[in-house]
């Protein structure tokens, strides 16, 4: 599910390769990664 979201974002960035798009993608990815890492110990139990 998460991979599909990232793939959709990546296609959107490739269609409109702007600096703001890449920066937004990086920020969203970083926030998502941090939230996933924070939730990982609880999810793996």
Backbone torsions as a table, in degrees:
resi	resn	phi	psi	omega
1	UNK	NA	-51.4	180.0
2	UNK	-63.0	-39.5	179.7
3	UNK	-62.6	-37.9	178.5
4	UNK	-63.9	-39.0	178.4
5	UNK	-63.9	-45.9	179.1
6	UNK	-64.4	-38.2	178.8
7	UNK	-64.3	-40.7	178.5
8	UNK	-64.8	-42.9	176.7
9	UNK	-61.2	-42.4	-178.0
10	UNK	-63.4	-42.0	177.3
11	UNK	-63.9	-39.3	179.6
12	UNK	-64.9	-41.0	178.3
13	UNK	-65.8	-40.6	-179.8
14	UNK	-65.8	-34.8	178.8
15	UNK	-72.0	-32.9	-179.1
16	UNK	-131.4	74.6	-173.8
17	UNK	-75.0	81.9	178.1
18	UNK	-110.8	157.7	178.7
19	UNK	-61.6	-39.8	-179.8
20	UNK	-66.3	-37.7	179.2
21	UNK	-62.9	-45.1	180.0
22	UNK	-65.9	-40.4	-180.0
23	UNK	-65.1	-41.7	178.7
24	UNK	-64.9	-42.6	178.3
25	UNK	-60.6	-44.1	-179.8
26	UNK	-62.8	-44.0	-179.2
27	UNK	-64.0	-46.2	179.8
28	UNK	-64.4	-42.2	178.8
29	UNK	-62.6	-41.7	-179.2
30	UNK	-65.2	-44.7	178.9
31	UNK	-63.2	-42.9	179.5
32	UNK	-63.9	-42.7	-179.2
33	UNK	-63.1	-43.3	179.0
34	UNK	-63.3	-42.8	-179.6
35	UNK	-66.5	-38.1	178.2
36	UNK	-65.9	-44.0	-179.8
37	UNK	-63.5	-36.4	-179.7
38	UNK	-69.9	-34.6	-177.3
39	UNK	-88.8	-11.8	-173.1
40	UNK	-57.3	-48.5	-177.9
41	UNK	-58.2	-36.1	-179.3
42	UNK	-75.5	-35.2	-177.2
43	UNK	-73.9	-29.6	-175.1
44	UNK	-81.0	-14.7	-178.3
45	UNK	-73.3	NA	NA
